[in-house]
């Protein structure tokens, strides 16, 4: 599991995405080996098969509701206790 001890919990997903994008960009730009190895074709096909299986057998309860109140909150100050993880 990737961890970022210097980042608060609210930034964990952003940090993981940042590392993945950095790895992909460096690989494309100069062939640098990524910190987390990319999946090969067999792994990718296996993962897609699993995802298809999950999708076809998932019991859903309806559409997600991301606006919990009357209006959508706007995150303007990210220095407070705003939790970006809650955005999904």
ZITA-V781224 format. One record per residue. N is the residue number from 0. RES is the residue in one letter. SS is DSSP state (H for helix, E for strand, L for the rest). PHI is phi as a letter, one per 30 degrees, with the letter a starting at -180 (* if undefined). OMEGA is omega in whole degrees, -180 to 180 (NA if undefined). Layout:
N;RES;SS;PHI;OMEGA  N;RES;SS;PHI;OMEGA
//
This chain:
0;X;L;*;178  1;X;L;d;177  2;X;L;b;-180  3;X;L;b;-175  4;X;L;d;-179  5;X;L;d;-177  6;X;L;c;176  7;X;L;d;-175  8;X;H;e;-178  9;X;H;d;-178  10;X;H;c;-173  11;X;H;e;-179  12;X;H;d;179  13;X;H;d;180  14;X;H;d;179  15;X;H;d;178  16;X;H;d;178  17;X;H;e;180  18;X;H;d;180  19;X;H;d;179  20;X;H;d;179  21;X;H;d;178  22;X;H;e;-179  23;X;H;d;-179  24;X;H;d;180  25;X;H;d;178  26;X;H;d;180  27;X;H;d;-175  28;X;H;d;-175  29;X;H;b;175  30;X;L;i;-179  31;X;L;d;179  32;X;L;d;-179  33;X;L;d;177  34;X;L;d;177  35;X;L;c;-177  36;X;L;e;176  37;X;L;d;177  38;X;L;d;174  39;X;L;d;-176  40;X;H;d;180  41;X;H;d;178  42;X;H;d;180  43;X;H;d;179  44;X;H;d;179  45;X;H;d;179  46;X;H;d;-180  47;X;H;d;176  48;X;H;d;177  49;X;H;d;179  50;X;H;d;178  51;X;H;d;179  52;X;H;d;179  53;X;H;d;-179  54;X;H;d;-176  55;X;H;d;-179  56;X;H;c;-177  57;X;L;d;174  58;X;L;c;-177  59;X;L;c;-178  60;X;L;c;-180  61;X;L;j;-177  62;X;L;d;177  63;X;L;d;177  64;X;L;c;-177  65;X;L;d;176  66;X;L;c;-174  67;X;L;d;-180  68;X;L;c;-180  69;X;L;d;-180  70;X;L;b;179  71;X;L;d;178  72;X;L;d;178  73;X;L;c;179  74;X;L;d;-180  75;X;L;c;-178  76;X;L;c;-177  77;X;L;d;178  78;X;L;d;180  79;X;L;d;-177  80;X;L;d;178  81;X;L;e;-177  82;X;L;c;-180  83;X;H;d;178  84;X;H;d;-177  85;X;H;d;180  86;X;H;d;178  87;X;L;i;NA
//
